[in-house]
Amino acid sequence: MTAPATFDPADFRPALQTRLLVLQPTPFCNIDCSYCYLPARDDRSRMTVETVDAVAQRLLDDGLVGDELAVVWHAGEPLAVPPAFYEAAFAALAQRLGAHTRLQQCIQTNATLIDDAWCE
């Protein structure tokens, strides 16, 4: 049996850079579209801010942070997680990655949960 190949970002030219990071804060969705590919859309578990921070640290550790990084909060219904989570998650990403890259936060949503709190 041969050893698995190792991955070293330094082996790539041009250098590998993560430009798009897709994070799923929850599998839960508040609607049940017949075409949806996600299983367990009734699962209300949530990503922790510690996980968000670990993802950011891994990008740094692996040397995959470039000049710009778009973070897309997607899958399930991201707005089912309260704004306070995103405030903490955005702060964790900014603290960990802000000196290394320009961050852009994006949320892909079905928009049914947008209210005054989200607009603020």
N, C-alpha and C positions, 0 to 999 in steps of 0.2 A: 504494500500500500504506500502510495506517495503522500508526502506532506502537502497540505493545502497551500495554494499560492498565497503569498502575503500581499497585502495592498499597501503601497506606499505612495501617497499623493505626490511626493517629490519626483517620482518616475515619469510624470506626465508633463508634456510640453504642448501647448501652453499649460501653465499650472492650473490644476482643478480649482474651481471656486464655486461654492454653493451660492446660487443667485435666487433660488426659490425654495422656501421651506414650508411644507404643508403640515399643519398640526391639527389634530382632531381633539378638541377639548372635551367632547362627550359623544358617545354614539347615539344618544337620545335625539329623537326628532318628534316634533309636536304634530306632524301630519304623517299620513301613511300612503305615500304615492305608490301606485301599482308598478311603476317602472323602476323604483329605487333598487339599487344593487346592494345596499348595506343590510347586513343581518342585525338582529337584536336592536332595532331602532327604539325599543321601549326600555333599554338599559339606561338608567340615569346616573351611571358612574361618571366621574369627572377626572380630568387630568389635574395634577397638582402643580403648583408653582414650582415646587422642587424639581419636578420632571422637566418643566420648561427650562429651568436653569441648567439642568444636566444636559439637555440637548444643546444649549448654547455652549457649554463648556466642551462638549464633545467636538463641536465644529472647530473650536479654537485648538483643542488638543490635536486634532487631525490635520490642522493647517488648511482648512477648507473655507476660511472666511475671506471673501473678496471685498471689493470696494462698496458694493451694494448688496443688500439682502432683503427680499420681499418675503414677509411671513404671512401666509394665508391660513386663516382659521376656517376650517372646512369640515364637512361631513357631519352626519347627524344634523342638528340645528345649533350652530354656535351661539345664537342669541338665547338659547335655553340656559346657558351659563350666565350668571349675573355680571353686570358691568364691573363690579369690584374685583372679580377674578382677572379680567383683562387689564385693569389698572395695575394690579400686582404683577401679572405676567409681562406686560409691556415694560414695567420698571425693571424687572429681573433681566429681560433681554437687553435693555439699554445699559444697565449696569455691567453686564458681562461682555456685551459686544459693541457698545456705543463708541468706544475708543478705536475700534478696528474696522467698522463698516457703517454705512448709512442705512438705517433700518426704515422699512416701510411696512406698516401693519395693514392687512386687508382682511375683511370678513366676507365669506360667501354665505349668503343667508337666503331663506325663503321669504324674509321680510314680514312675516305674519306677527312677530313678537316686538316689532319696533314700537316704542312708546316714548314718552317725554324723557325718561331716564336715559334711554339709548341715544336720543337726539342730543342731549347735553354732552 
